[in-house]
């Protein structure tokens, strides 16, 4: 049975997906180093499916391989096993051309078909439909209108919709990640680059480039800006950079340490780690618009690496006030008292809160090994997700189902990801240089 196909017209911009219409129908510089994604641990039986090459109607060669990107996206999730084009019994592009009996013989659970049509110069319509092979019924269908530059974004959006329909969790293929790359120069010096790419590692472009270290990138809630720490001019400072224009502002360059910026959920405040006159590290809140600074912690211990709860009422941070690195939380209001969160193990650091506020990702250290764990925010129960020796810098995907982090492979810095249940793990290696300090961007906004 043919279901409804909904129409979406959109354009993709760095930091935003602009939805222009939705109605129902009855039928930076470019980075030289890309990232390669390798599944190192997946579920025992990923769902078999077919993503049939989309039909093409237009002048010249096919404008874009939508199906190829969708297939790669879904395969990279570790949950699906798209069959190869050579194994397909046919390549239907319309519902009435699907012989479900043939696909059942291949033991394919789902089949996605579609068309790409050139409607005007550099303007295209993409239609896709997803079918349950066993029932022989359509379960999803959409029509997108987009420009040539947005066809890859269209493919990621298709992947997101299929993923959410079959898994029940929103996909994150349309999102971006930011990370720091370090490369050695021929003269023995180093080059540090802050890079933003699609979640699959493609479309990498350089946001900042410096011979001095770049640290702790943080996305604004709308995805349009990045805050980060830099040692440019041998003075540590925190910068705020607009991705679309490249314009940046030095937001904090106070004497001593200026590090670990973290945007509040409303984007109006930055949590910072600053050193006071005595050189002690504490958590401060900086109003981005007014530059009003307020000190949040005043303990004699080292307080650093603050992150916000989704409601903006609480900040989690790392402190050694109990004798070793542990996670604490404190209310964002003046005079709030900090409470210890972690009690298991002698080392818990770099807290990051899940989008629903129910989990806190940490770096858990024991026996000279540092791994990524998640803590239940209510009970404090800890679950270790990774098995590396030097895993660090966790960051939740905006759907809360996946965590990206930095690790080492044969002495080289690489990125990796793990689902919050620990079932699926990926390694994300750079073609050149070491990569570290990953942070997952938010969902695109209009």
C-alpha positions as a Markdown table, in Angstrom:
| # | Residue | x | y | z |
|---|---|---|---|---|
| 1 | Unk | 0.0 | 0.0 | 0.0 |
| 2 | Unk | 1.4 | 3.4 | -1.0 |
| 3 | Unk | 1.5 | 5.8 | 2.0 |
| 4 | Unk | 1.7 | 9.5 | 2.1 |
| 5 | Unk | 4.8 | 11.4 | 0.9 |
| 6 | Unk | 5.5 | 14.6 | 2.7 |
| 7 | Unk | 7.2 | 17.5 | 1.1 |
| 8 | Unk | 10.0 | 19.5 | 2.7 |
| 9 | Unk | 11.9 | 22.4 | 1.1 |
| 10 | Unk | 15.1 | 23.4 | 2.7 |
| 11 | Unk | 18.6 | 24.8 | 2.4 |
| 12 | Unk | 21.6 | 23.9 | 4.4 |
| 13 | Unk | 23.8 | 26.5 | 6.1 |
| 14 | Unk | 26.7 | 25.9 | 8.5 |
| 15 | Unk | 25.0 | 25.8 | 11.9 |
| 16 | Unk | 21.4 | 25.7 | 10.6 |
| 17 | Unk | 18.8 | 23.8 | 8.6 |
| 18 | Unk | 16.2 | 26.2 | 7.3 |
| 19 | Unk | 12.8 | 24.6 | 6.8 |
| 20 | Unk | 10.9 | 26.7 | 4.2 |
| 21 | Unk | 7.7 | 24.6 | 3.8 |
| 22 | Unk | 6.1 | 21.5 | 5.1 |
| 23 | Unk | 2.8 | 20.0 | 3.7 |
| 24 | Unk | 1.2 | 16.7 | 3.1 |
| 25 | Unk | 0.7 | 15.0 | -0.3 |
| 26 | Unk | -1.4 | 12.0 | -1.2 |
| 27 | Unk | 1.3 | 10.3 | -3.0 |
| 28 | Unk | 35.7 | 27.7 | 7.1 |
| 29 | Unk | 38.9 | 26.9 | 4.5 |
| 30 | Unk | 38.8 | 23.3 | 3.6 |
| 31 | Unk | 40.8 | 20.9 | 5.8 |
| 32 | Unk | 43.1 | 18.5 | 3.9 |
| 33 | Unk | 42.6 | 15.7 | 6.4 |
| 34 | Unk | 39.3 | 13.9 | 6.4 |
| 35 | Unk | 38.2 | 11.3 | 9.0 |
| 36 | Unk | 37.6 | 7.6 | 8.3 |
| 37 | Unk | 35.0 | 5.8 | 10.3 |
| 38 | Unk | 35.6 | 2.1 | 11.2 |
| 39 | Unk | 33.1 | 0.0 | 13.2 |
| 40 | Unk | 35.2 | -1.9 | 15.8 |
| 41 | Unk | 32.2 | -3.4 | 17.6 |
| 42 | Unk | 28.6 | -3.7 | 16.4 |
| 43 | Unk | 25.4 | -5.5 | 17.3 |
| 44 | Unk | 25.3 | -9.3 | 16.6 |
| 45 | Unk | 22.7 | -9.1 | 13.9 |
| 46 | Unk | 22.5 | -5.7 | 12.2 |
| 47 | Unk | 19.2 | -5.2 | 10.3 |
| 48 | Unk | 19.5 | -6.3 | 6.6 |
| 49 | Unk | 18.1 | -3.7 | 4.2 |
| 50 | Unk | 18.4 | -2.4 | 0.7 |
| 51 | Unk | 19.0 | 1.2 | -0.3 |
| 52 | Unk | 18.3 | 1.1 | -4.0 |
| 53 | Unk | 20.1 | 3.6 | -6.3 |
| 54 | Unk | 17.8 | 6.6 | -6.8 |
| 55 | Unk | 16.3 | 7.1 | -10.3 |
| 56 | Unk | 17.6 | 10.2 | -12.1 |
| 57 | Unk | 15.8 | 12.6 | -14.2 |
| 58 | Unk | 17.8 | 15.6 | -15.4 |
| 59 | Unk | 20.5 | 16.9 | -17.8 |
| 60 | Unk | 23.9 | 15.3 | -17.8 |
| 61 | Unk | 25.2 | 12.7 | -15.2 |
| 62 | Unk | 23.5 | 12.0 | -11.9 |
| 63 | Unk | 23.7 | 15.2 | -9.8 |
| 64 | Unk | 24.4 | 13.3 | -6.5 |
| 65 | Unk | 24.5 | 9.7 | -5.2 |
| 66 | Unk | 21.8 | 10.1 | -2.5 |
| 67 | Unk | 21.4 | 6.4 | -2.0 |
| 68 | Unk | 25.2 | 5.9 | -1.6 |
| 69 | Unk | 25.4 | 8.4 | 1.3 |
| 70 | Unk | 22.3 | 7.0 | 2.9 |
| 71 | Unk | 23.7 | 3.5 | 2.7 |
| 72 | Unk | 27.0 | 4.6 | 4.2 |
| 73 | Unk | 25.3 | 6.5 | 7.0 |
| 74 | Unk | 23.1 | 3.6 | 8.1 |
| 75 | Unk | 26.0 | 1.1 | 7.8 |
| 76 | Unk | 28.2 | 3.4 | 9.9 |
| 77 | Unk | 25.7 | 3.3 | 12.7 |
| 78 | Unk | 26.5 | -0.3 | 13.3 |
| 79 | Unk | 22.7 | -1.2 | 13.5 |
| 80 | Unk | 22.1 | -1.8 | 9.8 |
| 81 | Unk | 23.6 | -4.0 | 7.0 |
| 82 | Unk | 22.7 | -2.5 | 3.6 |
| 83 | Unk | 23.3 | -5.1 | 0.9 |
| 84 | Unk | 25.6 | -4.2 | -2.0 |
| 85 | Unk | 24.2 | -3.0 | -5.3 |
| 86 | Unk | 25.6 | -6.1 | -7.0 |
| 87 | Unk | 23.4 | -8.3 | -4.8 |
| 88 | Unk | 20.2 | -6.5 | -5.6 |
| 89 | Unk | 17.7 | -8.6 | -7.6 |
| 90 | Unk | 16.3 | -5.4 | -9.2 |
| 91 | Unk | 16.6 | -1.7 | -8.9 |
| 92 | Unk | 13.1 | -0.3 | -8.6 |
| 93 | Unk | 12.5 | 3.4 | -8.3 |
| 94 | Unk | 8.7 | 3.3 | -8.0 |
| 95 | Unk | 6.5 | 1.4 | -5.5 |
| 96 | Unk | 4.7 | -0.6 | -8.2 |
| 97 | Unk | 8.0 | -2.0 | -9.4 |
| 98 | Unk | 8.9 | -3.6 | -6.1 |
| 99 | Unk | 8.5 | -7.4 | -6.1 |
| 100 | Unk | 8.5 | -8.0 | -2.3 |
| 101 | Unk | 8.7 | -11.8 | -2.8 |
| 102 | Unk | 12.1 | -11.4 | -4.4 |
| 103 | Unk | 13.4 | -9.3 | -1.6 |
| 104 | Unk | 12.1 | -11.7 | 1.0 |
| 105 | Unk | 14.2 | -14.4 | -0.6 |
| 106 | Unk | 17.2 | -12.2 | 0.1 |
| 107 | Unk | 16.1 | -11.9 | 3.7 |
| 108 | Unk | 16.0 | -8.1 | 3.5 |
| 109 | Unk | 13.8 | -6.5 | 6.2 |
| 110 | Unk | 13.4 | -3.1 | 4.6 |
| 111 | Unk | 13.9 | -1.5 | 1.2 |
| 112 | Unk | 14.3 | 2.2 | 0.4 |
| 113 | Unk | 13.7 | 3.6 | -3.0 |
| 114 | Unk | 13.7 | 7.1 | -4.5 |
| 115 | Unk | 14.1 | 9.5 | -7.3 |
| 116 | Unk | 16.2 | 12.6 | -7.9 |
| 117 | Unk | 14.7 | 15.1 | -10.4 |
| 118 | Unk | 16.2 | 18.3 | -11.7 |
| 119 | Unk | 13.4 | 20.9 | -11.6 |
| 120 | Unk | 15.4 | 24.0 | -12.6 |
| 121 | Unk | 19.1 | 24.9 | -13.0 |
| 122 | Unk | 20.7 | 23.7 | -9.7 |
| 123 | Unk | 17.4 | 23.0 | -8.2 |
| 124 | Unk | 16.3 | 19.4 | -7.4 |
| 125 | Unk | 13.5 | 17.3 | -5.9 |
| 126 | Unk | 14.3 | 14.2 | -4.0 |
| 127 | Unk | 11.7 | 11.7 | -3.2 |
| 128 | Unk | 12.3 | 8.6 | -1.0 |
| 129 | Unk | 10.0 | 5.9 | 0.4 |
| 130 | Unk | 10.8 | 3.2 | 2.9 |
| 131 | Unk | 9.0 | -0.2 | 2.8 |
| 132 | Unk | 8.6 | -3.0 | 5.3 |
| 133 | Unk | 9.4 | -6.0 | 3.1 |
| 134 | Unk | 7.6 | -8.7 | 5.2 |
| 135 | Unk | 4.4 | -6.7 | 5.2 |
| 136 | Unk | 4.8 | -5.2 | 1.8 |
| 137 | Unk | 3.8 | -1.8 | 3.1 |
| 138 | Unk | 5.2 | 1.7 | 3.0 |
| 139 | Unk | 6.2 | 3.0 | 6.4 |
| 140 | Unk | 7.8 | 6.3 | 5.5 |
| 141 | Unk | 7.9 | 8.7 | 2.6 |
| 142 | Unk | 9.1 | 12.3 | 2.1 |
| 143 | Unk | 9.8 | 14.7 | -0.8 |
| 144 | Unk | 12.6 | 17.3 | -0.5 |
| 145 | Unk | 13.3 | 20.4 | -2.6 |
| 146 | Unk | 16.8 | 21.7 | -2.4 |
| 147 | Unk | 19.7 | 23.3 | -4.3 |
| 148 | Unk | 22.7 | 21.5 | -5.6 |
| 149 | Unk | 24.9 | 22.5 | -2.7 |
| 150 | Unk | 22.4 | 21.0 | -0.3 |
| 151 | Unk | 22.1 | 17.5 | -1.8 |
| 152 | Unk | 24.5 | 15.9 | 0.6 |
| 153 | Unk | 22.5 | 17.5 | 3.5 |
| 154 | Unk | 19.3 | 16.0 | 1.9 |
| 155 | Unk | 20.9 | 12.6 | 1.9 |
| 156 | Unk | 21.8 | 12.9 | 5.6 |
| 157 | Unk | 18.3 | 14.0 | 6.4 |
| 158 | Unk | 16.9 | 10.9 | 4.6 |
| 159 | Unk | 19.2 | 8.8 | 6.8 |
| 160 | Unk | 18.1 | 10.6 | 9.9 |
| 161 | Unk | 14.4 | 9.9 | 9.1 |
| 162 | Unk | 15.0 | 6.2 | 8.3 |
| 163 | Unk | 17.1 | 5.7 | 11.5 |
| 164 | Unk | 14.4 | 7.3 | 13.7 |
| 165 | Unk | 11.6 | 5.3 | 12.1 |
| 166 | Unk | 13.4 | 2.0 | 12.6 |
| 167 | Unk | 15.3 | 2.6 | 15.9 |
| 168 | Unk | 12.9 | 5.0 | 17.6 |
| 169 | Unk | 15.7 | 7.5 | 18.3 |
| 170 | Unk | 16.4 | 10.6 | 16.2 |
| 171 | Unk | 19.4 | 10.2 | 13.9 |
| 172 | Unk | 22.5 | 12.4 | 14.0 |
| 173 | Unk | 23.8 | 12.1 | 10.5 |
| 174 | Unk | 22.8 | 15.8 | 9.8 |
| 175 | Unk | 24.9 | 17.1 | 12.7 |
| 176 | Unk | 28.5 | 18.3 | 12.9 |
| 177 | Unk | 31.5 | 17.7 | 15.1 |
| 178 | Unk | 34.3 | 19.9 | 16.1 |
| 179 | Unk | 37.8 | 18.7 | 17.0 |
| 180 | Unk | 41.4 | 19.8 | 17.2 |
| 181 | Unk | 44.1 | 18.4 | 14.9 |
| 182 | Unk | 47.8 | 18.5 | 15.6 |
| 183 | Unk | 50.3 | 18.1 | 12.8 |
| 184 | Unk | 54.1 | 18.2 | 12.9 |
| 185 | Unk | 55.8 | 20.6 | 10.5 |
| 186 | Unk | 58.9 | 20.0 | 8.5 |
| 187 | Unk | 60.9 | 22.4 | 10.7 |
| 188 | Unk | 60.0 | 20.5 | 13.8 |
| 189 | Unk | 57.3 | 22.8 | 14.9 |
| 190 | Unk | 53.6 | 22.0 | 15.3 |
| 191 | Unk | 50.4 | 23.3 | 13.8 |
| 192 | Unk | 47.1 | 23.2 | 15.6 |
| 193 | Unk | 43.8 | 23.4 | 13.8 |
| 194 | Unk | 40.3 | 23.6 | 15.0 |
| 195 | Unk | 38.2 | 21.7 | 12.5 |
| 196 | Unk | 34.4 | 21.4 | 11.9 |
| 197 | Unk | 33.1 | 18.5 | 9.8 |
| 198 | Unk | 29.9 | 16.6 | 9.2 |
| 199 | Unk | 29.3 | 13.8 | 11.7 |
| 200 | Unk | 30.7 | 11.3 | 9.1 |
| 201 | Unk | 34.0 | 13.2 | 8.9 |
| 202 | Unk | 33.3 | 14.7 | 5.5 |
| 203 | Unk | 33.2 | 18.4 | 4.5 |
| 204 | Unk | 35.9 | 19.2 | 7.0 |
| 205 | Unk | 36.9 | 22.9 | 7.1 |
| 206 | Unk | 39.3 | 24.8 | 9.3 |
| 207 | Unk | 37.9 | 27.2 | 11.9 |
| 208 | Unk | 41.2 | 28.3 | 13.5 |
| 209 | Unk | 44.8 | 27.7 | 12.7 |
| 210 | Unk | 47.7 | 28.3 | 15.1 |
| 211 | Unk | 51.2 | 27.3 | 15.9 |
| 212 | Unk | 50.1 | 27.4 | 19.6 |
| 213 | Unk | 47.7 | 24.8 | 21.2 |
| 214 | Unk | 44.0 | 25.2 | 20.7 |
| 215 | Unk | 41.8 | 23.6 | 23.4 |
| 216 | Unk | 38.3 | 22.9 | 24.7 |
| 217 | Unk | 36.0 | 23.8 | 21.8 |
| 218 | Unk | 32.3 | 24.3 | 22.8 |
| 219 | Unk | 29.3 | 24.7 | 20.5 |
| 220 | Unk | 26.7 | 27.4 | 21.1 |
| 221 | Unk | 23.2 | 26.0 | 21.4 |
| 222 | Unk | 22.2 | 27.2 | 17.9 |
| 223 | Unk | 25.3 | 25.7 | 16.3 |
| 224 | Unk | 26.4 | 29.0 | 14.8 |
| 225 | Unk | 29.4 | 29.7 | 17.1 |
| 226 | Unk | 32.3 | 28.0 | 18.8 |
| 227 | Unk | 34.1 | 29.0 | 21.9 |
| 228 | Unk | 37.6 | 27.7 | 22.5 |
| 229 | Unk | 40.8 | 28.4 | 24.4 |
| 230 | Unk | 44.0 | 29.4 | 22.6 |
| 231 | Unk | 47.6 | 30.2 | 23.5 |
| 232 | Unk | 48.1 | 32.7 | 20.7 |
| 233 | Unk | 50.8 | 35.2 | 21.6 |
| 234 | Unk | 51.8 | 33.0 | 24.5 |
| 235 | Unk | 48.8 | 34.3 | 26.4 |
| 236 | Unk | 45.9 | 31.9 | 27.1 |
| 237 | Unk | 42.6 | 33.4 | 26.1 |
| 238 | Unk | 39.1 | 32.3 | 25.3 |
| 239 | Unk | 37.7 | 33.2 | 21.8 |
| 240 | Unk | 34.2 | 33.2 | 20.5 |
| 241 | Unk | 34.0 | 32.6 | 16.7 |
| 242 | Unk | 31.0 | 32.8 | 14.3 |
| 243 | Unk | 31.2 | 29.9 | 11.9 |
| 244 | Unk | 29.4 | 31.5 | 8.9 |
| 245 | Unk | 31.5 | 34.7 | 8.8 |
| 246 | Unk | 34.7 | 33.6 | 10.5 |
| 247 | Unk | 34.5 | 36.7 | 12.7 |
| 248 | Unk | 35.9 | 36.1 | 16.2 |
| 249 | Unk | 36.0 | 37.9 | 19.5 |
| 250 | Unk | 38.4 | 37.5 | 22.4 |
| 251 | Unk | 36.0 | 37.0 | 25.2 |
| 252 | Unk | 38.3 | 36.5 | 28.1 |
| 253 | Unk | 42.0 | 37.2 | 28.4 |
| 254 | Unk | 42.4 | 37.8 | 32.1 |
| 255 | Unk | 45.7 | 37.3 | 33.9 |
| 256 | Unk | 46.6 | 33.6 | 34.3 |
| 257 | Unk | 44.4 | 30.7 | 33.2 |
| 258 | Unk | 41.4 | 31.2 | 30.8 |
| 259 | Unk | 40.1 | 27.9 | 29.8 |
| 260 | Unk | 37.3 | 25.3 | 29.4 |
| 261 | Unk | 34.5 | 27.5 | 28.0 |
| 262 | Unk | 31.0 | 26.0 | 28.0 |
| 263 | Unk | 27.8 | 27.6 | 26.7 |
| 264 | Unk | 24.7 | 27.7 | 28.8 |
| 265 | Unk | 21.6 | 26.2 | 27.2 |
| 266 | Unk | 20.2 | 29.6 | 26.3 |
| 267 | Unk | 23.6 | 30.7 | 24.8 |
| 268 | Unk | 23.8 | 33.8 | 27.0 |
| 269 | Unk | 26.4 | 32.6 | 29.5 |
| 270 | Unk | 29.8 | 31.0 | 29.3 |
| 271 | Unk | 31.1 | 28.9 | 32.2 |
| 272 | Unk | 34.9 | 29.4 | 32.4 |
| 273 | Unk | 37.8 | 28.2 | 34.4 |
| 274 | Unk | 39.8 | 31.2 | 35.6 |
| 275 | Unk | 42.7 | 31.6 | 38.0 |
| 276 | Unk | 42.2 | 34.2 | 40.7 |
| 277 | Unk | 44.9 | 36.5 | 42.1 |
| 278 | Unk | 46.4 | 33.6 | 44.1 |
| 279 | Unk | 46.5 | 31.4 | 41.0 |
| 280 | Unk | 43.8 | 29.1 | 42.2 |
| 281 | Unk | 41.4 | 27.7 | 39.6 |
| 282 | Unk | 37.7 | 28.3 | 40.1 |
| 283 | Unk | 34.5 | 28.2 | 38.0 |
| 284 | Unk | 33.2 | 31.6 | 36.8 |
| 285 | Unk | 30.1 | 32.6 | 34.7 |
| 286 | Unk | 30.5 | 35.2 | 32.0 |
| 287 | Unk | 27.6 | 37.0 | 30.4 |
| 288 | Unk | 28.4 | 36.9 | 26.7 |
| 289 | Unk | 26.5 | 40.1 | 25.9 |
| 290 | Unk | 27.4 | 42.3 | 28.9 |
| 291 | Unk | 30.8 | 40.8 | 29.9 |
| 292 | Unk | 29.6 | 40.7 | 33.5 |
| 293 | Unk | 31.7 | 38.1 | 35.3 |
| 294 | Unk | 30.5 | 36.2 | 38.4 |
| 295 | Unk | 32.5 | 33.7 | 40.4 |
| 296 | Unk | 30.6 | 30.5 | 41.1 |
| 297 | Unk | 33.1 | 28.4 | 43.2 |
| 298 | Unk | 35.5 | 29.7 | 45.8 |
| 299 | Unk | 37.1 | 26.5 | 47.2 |
| 300 | Unk | 40.9 | 26.4 | 47.7 |
| 301 | Unk | 41.0 | 23.2 | 45.5 |
| 302 | Unk | 41.2 | 23.2 | 41.7 |
| 303 | Unk | 37.8 | 23.5 | 40.2 |
| 304 | Unk | 37.6 | 23.2 | 36.4 |
| 305 | Unk | 35.9 | 21.7 | 33.3 |
| 306 | Unk | 32.4 | 22.9 | 34.0 |
| 307 | Unk | 29.4 | 21.8 | 32.0 |
| 308 | Unk | 25.7 | 22.8 | 32.2 |
| 309 | Unk | 22.6 | 20.7 | 32.9 |
| 310 | Unk | 20.0 | 21.0 | 30.1 |
| 311 | Unk | 17.7 | 23.2 | 32.2 |
| 312 | Unk | 20.6 | 25.7 | 32.9 |
| 313 | Unk | 20.1 | 25.4 | 36.6 |
| 314 | Unk | 23.1 | 23.3 | 37.5 |
| 315 | Unk | 26.7 | 23.0 | 36.5 |
| 316 | Unk | 28.8 | 19.9 | 36.9 |
| 317 | Unk | 32.5 | 20.3 | 37.3 |
| 318 | Unk | 35.8 | 18.5 | 38.2 |
| 319 | Unk | 37.5 | 19.2 | 41.5 |
| 320 | Unk | 40.2 | 17.7 | 43.7 |
| 321 | Unk | 38.8 | 19.1 | 46.9 |
| 322 | Unk | 38.3 | 15.6 | 48.2 |
| 323 | Unk | 42.0 | 14.7 | 47.5 |
| 324 | Unk | 41.6 | 13.5 | 44.0 |
| 325 | Unk | 39.7 | 14.4 | 40.8 |
| 326 | Unk | 35.9 | 13.9 | 41.3 |
| 327 | Unk | 32.7 | 15.3 | 39.9 |
| 328 | Unk | 30.7 | 17.9 | 41.7 |
| 329 | Unk | 27.6 | 19.9 | 40.9 |
| 330 | Unk | 26.5 | 23.3 | 42.0 |
| 331 | Unk | 23.5 | 25.5 | 41.4 |
| 332 | Unk | 23.9 | 28.4 | 39.0 |
| 333 | Unk | 22.4 | 30.8 | 41.5 |
| 334 | Unk | 24.7 | 32.9 | 43.8 |
| 335 | Unk | 25.8 | 31.3 | 47.0 |
| 336 | Unk | 24.9 | 27.7 | 46.0 |
| 337 | Unk | 26.9 | 24.9 | 47.7 |
| 338 | Unk | 28.6 | 22.3 | 45.7 |
| 339 | Unk | 27.7 | 18.6 | 46.1 |
| 340 | Unk | 29.9 | 15.6 | 45.3 |
| 341 | Unk | 28.4 | 13.4 | 42.6 |
| 342 | Unk | 31.0 | 10.6 | 42.0 |
| 343 | Unk | 32.1 | 8.2 | 44.8 |
| 344 | Unk | 33.2 | 5.1 | 42.8 |
| 345 | Unk | 37.0 | 5.1 | 42.1 |
| 346 | Unk | 39.7 | 7.5 | 42.8 |
| 347 | Unk | 39.6 | 9.4 | 39.5 |
| 348 | Unk | 36.6 | 10.9 | 37.7 |
| 349 | Unk | 37.0 | 13.9 | 35.4 |
| 350 | Unk | 35.7 | 15.8 | 32.4 |
| 351 | Unk | 32.0 | 15.6 | 33.0 |
| 352 | Unk | 29.5 | 16.0 | 30.2 |
| 353 | Unk | 25.7 | 15.9 | 30.7 |
| 354 | Unk | 23.4 | 14.0 | 28.4 |
| 355 | Unk | 20.7 | 16.1 | 26.5 |
| 356 | Unk | 18.0 | 14.7 | 28.8 |
| 357 | Unk | 20.0 | 15.4 | 32.0 |
| 358 | Unk | 19.8 | 11.8 | 33.2 |
| 359 | Unk | 23.4 | 10.8 | 32.6 |
| 360 | Unk | 26.8 | 12.3 | 33.0 |
| 361 | Unk | 29.7 | 11.0 | 30.9 |
| 362 | Unk | 33.1 | 11.0 | 32.7 |
| 363 | Unk | 36.7 | 9.9 | 32.3 |
| 364 | Unk | 37.1 | 7.2 | 34.8 |
| 365 | Unk | 40.6 | 6.3 | 35.9 |
| 366 | Unk | 41.8 | 3.1 | 37.6 |
| 367 | Unk | 45.1 | 1.1 | 37.4 |
| 368 | Unk | 46.7 | 3.7 | 35.1 |
| 369 | Unk | 43.9 | 3.2 | 32.6 |
| 370 | Unk | 41.4 | 6.0 | 31.7 |
| 371 | Unk | 38.1 | 5.0 | 30.1 |
| 372 | Unk | 34.8 | 6.6 | 29.3 |
| 373 | Unk | 31.9 | 5.9 | 31.7 |
| 374 | Unk | 28.4 | 7.2 | 32.3 |
| 375 | Unk | 26.9 | 8.0 | 35.7 |
| 376 | Unk | 23.3 | 7.9 | 36.5 |
| 377 | Unk | 22.6 | 11.5 | 37.6 |
| 378 | Unk | 20.0 | 10.4 | 40.2 |
| 379 | Unk | 21.6 | 7.3 | 41.7 |
| 380 | Unk | 25.3 | 7.8 | 41.0 |
| 381 | Unk | 25.7 | 4.3 | 39.5 |
| 382 | Unk | 28.6 | 4.1 | 37.1 |
| 383 | Unk | 28.8 | 2.1 | 33.9 |
| 384 | Unk | 32.2 | 1.8 | 32.0 |
| 385 | Unk | 31.7 | 1.9 | 28.2 |
| 386 | Unk | 35.2 | 1.7 | 26.7 |
| 387 | Unk | 38.3 | -0.4 | 27.2 |
| 388 | Unk | 41.1 | 1.9 | 26.1 |
| 389 | Unk | 44.1 | 2.9 | 28.1 |
| 390 | Unk | 43.8 | 6.7 | 27.5 |
| 391 | Unk | 40.3 | 7.6 | 26.6 |
| 392 | Unk | 39.3 | 11.2 | 27.2 |
| 393 | Unk | 37.1 | 14.2 | 26.3 |
| 394 | Unk | 33.6 | 12.6 | 26.0 |
| 395 | Unk | 30.8 | 14.5 | 24.3 |
| 396 | Unk | 27.2 | 13.3 | 23.9 |
| 397 | Unk | 25.5 | 13.3 | 20.5 |
| 398 | Unk | 22.4 | 15.5 | 20.5 |
| 399 | Unk | 20.2 | 12.4 | 20.6 |
| 400 | Unk | 21.8 | 11.2 | 23.8 |
| 401 | Unk | 22.4 | 7.7 | 22.4 |
| 402 | Unk | 26.1 | 8.1 | 21.4 |
| 403 | Unk | 29.3 | 9.5 | 22.9 |
| 404 | Unk | 32.3 | 10.7 | 20.9 |
| 405 | Unk | 35.7 | 10.8 | 22.6 |
| 406 | Unk | 39.4 | 11.0 | 22.1 |
| 407 | Unk | 41.8 | 8.0 | 22.5 |
| 408 | Unk | 45.1 | 6.6 | 21.3 |
| 409 | Unk | 45.8 | 4.0 | 18.7 |
| 410 | Unk | 49.5 | 2.9 | 18.3 |
| 411 | Unk | 50.5 | 6.2 | 20.0 |
| 412 | Unk | 48.5 | 8.3 | 17.6 |
| 413 | Unk | 45.6 | 10.5 | 18.7 |
| 414 | Unk | 42.3 | 9.4 | 17.1 |
| 415 | Unk | 38.6 | 9.9 | 17.8 |
| 416 | Unk | 36.1 | 7.1 | 18.7 |
| 417 | Unk | 32.5 | 6.8 | 19.6 |
| 418 | Unk | 30.4 | 4.4 | 21.6 |
| 419 | Unk | 26.7 | 4.0 | 22.2 |
| 420 | Unk | 25.5 | 4.7 | 25.7 |
| 421 | Unk | 24.7 | 1.0 | 26.1 |
| 422 | Unk | 28.2 | 0.1 | 25.1 |
| 423 | Unk | 27.0 | -2.2 | 22.3 |
| 424 | Unk | 28.4 | -0.3 | 19.3 |
| 425 | Unk | 31.9 | 1.2 | 19.0 |
| 426 | Unk | 33.6 | 3.0 | 16.2 |
| 427 | Unk | 37.1 | 4.4 | 15.6 |
| 428 | Unk | 37.3 | 7.7 | 13.7 |
| 429 | Unk | 40.9 | 8.1 | 12.4 |
| 430 | Unk | 42.4 | 11.1 | 10.7 |
| 431 | Unk | 44.2 | 10.7 | 7.4 |
| 432 | Unk | 47.0 | 12.9 | 8.7 |
| 433 | Unk | 48.0 | 14.2 | 12.2 |
| 434 | Unk | 46.7 | 13.5 | 15.7 |
| 435 | Unk | 43.1 | 14.5 | 16.5 |
| 436 | Unk | 41.6 | 15.2 | 20.0 |
| 437 | Unk | 39.2 | 17.4 | 21.9 |
| 438 | Unk | 36.0 | 16.3 | 20.0 |
| 439 | Unk | 32.7 | 17.9 | 20.7 |
| 440 | Unk | 29.4 | 17.0 | 19.1 |
| 441 | Unk | 27.3 | 19.9 | 17.7 |
| 442 | Unk | 23.6 | 20.4 | 18.2 |
| 443 | Unk | 20.8 | 19.6 | 15.8 |
| 444 | Unk | 20.7 | 22.2 | 12.9 |
| 445 | Unk | 18.3 | 25.0 | 13.6 |
| 446 | Unk | 16.4 | 27.3 | 11.2 |
